[in-house]
């Protein structure tokens, strides 16, 4: 099993695709990836419009793993794997995983421009993620396109890579022209409501760990730890 990536100042597992969009490579281990794909291969998918909001269902043309024990198992497995990932935890600060599900696009399927619901599963949704399960060269098209404050970003990642972005973004999935696009998507209520605050806390976490790796439990490490703890206390929501 691969170890979850940990945070350091020059971590190549983390890439900032825009001011608010993060790519985390190798977000979950290979054993978990294989297990999720086995579930997808052995179970029934249904039209994805059933979980879309009133307006989104008019532009949503994909499939999702049918609700039931298999779907709940995937949700628990992926959530547990992501909670083991230090980078994901520091960037997202998750309080609750509102919903996690498997989504599949066959040729001709797409999801036109939409905004995700603000409340999902009874929780405020602050962050969305897409975990890519299909190798990018196994299907044509199917790019996730995010319309963020600093422009449009087109994303198609390697198997096991994850993109994390604010749920406030308009986004779409381009039509799959051939092959199958299998992804796991999810929504998170964060302990830290504002994106700017999450970014500051992530920077503090990175700095704190870097100092500890360089000089151990030094006065500088203690000072940074105090700042990070007190800022978290100031901004965190129960």
ROPA-672575 format. One line per field, with one value per residue (C-alpha): residue in three letters; residue number from 0; z, y, x. Coordinates in Angstrom, 2 decimals. Example, Ala and Ser with C-alpha at 12.3 -4.5 7.8 and 13.67 -1.06 7.14 Angstrom:
res: [ALA/SER];
n: [0/1];
w: [7.80/7.14];
v: [-4.50/-1.06];
u: [12.30/13.67];
This chain:
res: [UNK/UNK/UNK/UNK/UNK/UNK/UNK/UNK/UNK/UNK/UNK/UNK/UNK/UNK/UNK/UNK/UNK/UNK/UNK/UNK/UNK/UNK/UNK/UNK/UNK/UNK/UNK/UNK/UNK/UNK/UNK/UNK/UNK/UNK/UNK/UNK/UNK/UNK/UNK/UNK/UNK/UNK/UNK/UNK/UNK/UNK/UNK/UNK/UNK/UNK/UNK/UNK/UNK/UNK/UNK/UNK/UNK/UNK/UNK/UNK/UNK/UNK/UNK/UNK/UNK/UNK/UNK/UNK/UNK/UNK/UNK/UNK/UNK/UNK/UNK/UNK/UNK/UNK/UNK/UNK/UNK/UNK/UNK/UNK/UNK/UNK/UNK/UNK/UNK/UNK/UNK/UNK/UNK/UNK/UNK/UNK/UNK/UNK/UNK/UNK/UNK/UNK/UNK/UNK/UNK/UNK/UNK/UNK/UNK/UNK/UNK/UNK/UNK/UNK/UNK/UNK/UNK/UNK/UNK/UNK/UNK/UNK/UNK/UNK/UNK/UNK/UNK/UNK/UNK/UNK/UNK/UNK/UNK/UNK/UNK/UNK/UNK/UNK/UNK/UNK/UNK/UNK/UNK/UNK/UNK/UNK/UNK/UNK/UNK/UNK/UNK/UNK/UNK/UNK/UNK/UNK/UNK/UNK/UNK/UNK/UNK/UNK/UNK/UNK/UNK/UNK/UNK/UNK/UNK/UNK/UNK/UNK/UNK/UNK/UNK/UNK/UNK/UNK/UNK/UNK/UNK/UNK/UNK/UNK/UNK/UNK/UNK/UNK/UNK/UNK/UNK/UNK/UNK/UNK/UNK/UNK/UNK/UNK/UNK/UNK/UNK/UNK/UNK/UNK/UNK/UNK/UNK/UNK/UNK/UNK/UNK/UNK/UNK/UNK/UNK/UNK/UNK/UNK/UNK/UNK/UNK/UNK/UNK/UNK/UNK/UNK/UNK/UNK/UNK/UNK/UNK/UNK/UNK/UNK/UNK/UNK/UNK/UNK];
n: [0/1/2/3/4/5/6/7/8/9/10/11/12/13/14/15/16/17/18/19/20/21/22/23/24/25/26/27/28/29/30/31/32/33/34/35/36/37/38/39/40/41/42/43/44/45/46/47/48/49/50/51/52/53/54/55/56/57/58/59/60/61/62/63/64/65/66/67/68/69/70/71/72/73/74/75/76/77/78/79/80/81/82/83/84/85/86/87/88/89/90/91/92/93/94/95/96/97/98/99/100/101/102/103/104/105/106/107/108/109/110/111/112/113/114/115/116/117/118/119/120/121/122/123/124/125/126/127/128/129/130/131/132/133/134/135/136/137/138/139/140/141/142/143/144/145/146/147/148/149/150/151/152/153/154/155/156/157/158/159/160/161/162/163/164/165/166/167/168/169/170/171/172/173/174/175/176/177/178/179/180/181/182/183/184/185/186/187/188/189/190/191/192/193/194/195/196/197/198/199/200/201/202/203/204/205/206/207/208/209/210/211/212/213/214/215/216/217/218/219/220/221/222/223/224/225/226/227/228/229/230/231/232/233/234/235/236/237];
w: [0.00/-0.81/2.07/1.95/1.01/3.87/3.80/3.18/1.63/-1.81/-2.00/-5.57/-4.67/-4.50/-7.42/-7.40/-10.68/-9.96/-6.99/-5.51/-7.28/-5.95/-7.53/-5.14/-6.89/-5.57/-3.26/-2.22/-2.22/-5.06/-3.03/-2.39/-6.06/-7.13/-4.58/-5.74/-9.39/-8.53/-6.96/-10.06/-12.33/-10.27/-9.58/-11.34/-12.36/-12.83/-14.52/-12.65/-13.03/-9.94/-7.61/-9.46/-8.48/-10.48/-13.02/-13.08/-14.00/-17.33/-18.34/-16.50/-18.66/-16.80/-14.59/-10.87/-8.79/-7.59/-3.93/-1.60/0.39/-2.42/-2.77/1.00/1.14/-1.55/0.33/3.58/1.88/-0.03/2.96/5.16/2.55/2.14/5.90/5.92/3.43/5.23/2.23/1.72/5.40/5.67/2.51/3.12/6.94/6.62/9.31/7.33/4.01/2.81/0.07/-1.88/-4.96/-8.08/-11.39/-14.87/-18.34/-21.45/-25.03/-25.74/-22.06/-20.57/-17.82/-18.97/-16.91/-13.42/-9.78/-7.09/-4.41/-1.37/0.99/0.37/2.71/5.16/5.38/3.90/1.04/1.02/-1.13/-4.00/-5.23/-8.20/-7.77/-11.17/-11.46/-15.22/-16.81/-18.94/-22.10/-21.74/-22.82/-25.08/-23.88/-20.42/-19.09/-15.94/-16.70/-13.75/-14.06/-11.13/-10.27/-12.20/-15.37/-16.85/-15.99/-17.92/-15.88/-16.79/-14.26/-13.81/-12.15/-8.40/-8.64/-7.07/-7.74/-4.85/-5.49/-3.89/-4.42/-5.44/-8.84/-12.03/-13.75/-16.44/-17.84/-21.56/-23.66/-23.57/-27.19/-26.60/-23.69/-20.15/-17.63/-14.08/-11.19/-7.54/-6.64/-3.25/-1.24/2.08/4.85/6.13/9.70/8.17/6.18/4.12/1.36/2.30/5.88/4.73/2.56/5.47/7.73/5.06/4.72/8.50/8.58/5.85/7.60/10.96/9.57/7.59/10.69/12.72/10.07/9.91/13.60/15.72/18.57/18.56/19.87/16.29/15.95/19.23/18.11/14.76/16.47/18.83/15.94/13.98/16.99/17.90/14.34/13.98/17.24/15.94/12.59/13.19/13.28/15.46];
v: [0.00/3.49/5.90/9.02/12.05/14.31/18.04/19.83/23.13/21.68/18.80/17.61/15.87/19.26/21.62/24.86/24.95/28.40/30.70/28.39/25.03/22.37/19.14/16.40/13.57/10.01/11.14/7.57/4.34/1.82/-0.86/1.50/2.53/-1.11/-1.89/1.03/0.03/-3.57/-2.29/-0.21/-3.22/-5.49/-3.21/-1.39/2.27/4.43/7.80/10.58/13.03/11.53/13.31/16.65/19.82/21.07/23.06/20.85/17.72/19.33/19.34/16.25/13.21/10.63/7.55/6.98/3.87/2.86/3.60/0.64/-1.22/-1.01/2.76/3.27/1.09/3.15/6.34/5.04/3.64/6.82/9.06/6.95/7.03/10.80/11.33/9.51/12.01/14.87/17.18/16.71/17.18/20.37/21.87/20.91/20.90/18.60/18.53/16.37/14.57/15.60/12.97/10.77/8.79/7.04/8.70/7.21/8.80/6.67/8.00/10.84/11.74/15.14/17.52/21.09/24.23/24.15/25.04/22.37/22.68/24.78/22.15/18.48/15.74/18.39/20.06/23.25/22.29/24.35/22.23/19.79/17.18/14.89/11.81/10.47/6.66/6.11/6.64/9.81/7.99/5.46/7.95/10.98/14.19/14.27/17.20/18.88/22.61/25.01/28.65/30.25/33.89/33.87/32.25/28.91/25.81/22.51/19.44/15.81/14.07/10.80/7.80/8.40/12.17/14.51/18.08/20.11/23.31/25.59/24.40/27.97/27.47/27.09/23.94/21.37/18.05/17.99/15.22/11.90/10.97/7.44/5.16/5.40/8.17/6.83/9.27/9.55/12.89/14.37/17.43/18.62/20.91/22.42/23.39/26.59/28.26/30.81/29.84/32.64/31.37/27.78/28.99/30.85/27.82/25.56/27.88/27.88/24.07/23.86/26.34/24.62/21.19/22.55/24.18/20.99/18.86/21.33/22.07/20.01/21.49/24.87/28.24/29.14/25.91/26.63/30.18/28.99/26.24/28.80/31.05/28.17/26.90/30.31/31.21/27.85/28.51/31.91/30.67/27.11/26.34/23.55];
u: [0.00/1.28/1.66/-0.49/1.61/2.61/3.09/6.35/7.29/8.11/5.63/5.20/1.93/0.23/-0.30/-2.26/-4.18/-5.64/-6.10/-8.76/-8.28/-5.88/-4.67/-3.53/-1.73/-1.97/-4.76/-5.64/-3.64/-3.66/-5.44/-8.35/-8.43/-8.62/-11.35/-13.51/-13.11/-14.07/-17.29/-18.01/-17.52/-19.77/-22.74/-25.56/-25.45/-28.53/-29.21/-27.46/-30.34/-31.95/-29.51/-29.39/-31.21/-34.20/-32.21/-29.10/-31.04/-31.95/-28.24/-26.98/-26.38/-24.32/-24.69/-24.18/-23.78/-27.23/-27.91/-27.52/-24.85/-22.25/-22.64/-22.46/-19.36/-17.63/-18.50/-17.02/-13.93/-13.09/-13.77/-11.48/-8.71/-8.94/-8.89/-5.54/-4.13/-2.39/-2.49/-6.21/-6.97/-4.90/-6.41/-10.04/-10.31/-13.35/-15.99/-18.42/-18.40/-21.85/-21.98/-19.56/-20.58/-19.32/-20.12/-19.69/-19.73/-20.06/-19.64/-22.06/-22.53/-21.75/-22.82/-23.35/-22.68/-24.20/-23.65/-23.88/-26.54/-25.55/-26.99/-26.25/-27.38/-28.54/-25.11/-23.69/-21.39/-18.18/-15.86/-16.27/-13.83/-13.41/-11.23/-10.22/-10.39/-9.93/-6.50/-6.70/-5.64/-8.48/-11.17/-11.46/-13.09/-14.61/-12.59/-13.86/-14.06/-14.15/-15.08/-13.24/-12.59/-9.31/-10.65/-11.62/-9.58/-9.86/-8.87/-8.24/-6.02/-4.15/-5.76/-5.83/-5.40/-7.94/-9.02/-10.44/-12.37/-14.98/-18.55/-19.40/-17.70/-19.70/-18.46/-19.20/-17.98/-17.29/-18.80/-16.99/-16.28/-14.97/-14.11/-15.47/-14.85/-15.17/-14.78/-15.65/-17.20/-17.93/-18.87/-17.50/-18.59/-15.36/-14.57/-13.18/-15.93/-13.98/-11.55/-9.12/-8.96/-8.36/-5.48/-3.85/-4.17/-2.70/0.29/0.74/0.57/3.19/5.48/5.09/5.96/8.90/10.39/9.89/11.62/14.51/15.12/12.73/10.69/12.35/11.10/10.14/8.16/6.37/5.51/4.13/2.16/0.63/-0.37/-1.89/-3.83/-5.19/-6.17/-7.92/-9.75/-10.81/-12.15/-13.37/-17.08/-18.49];
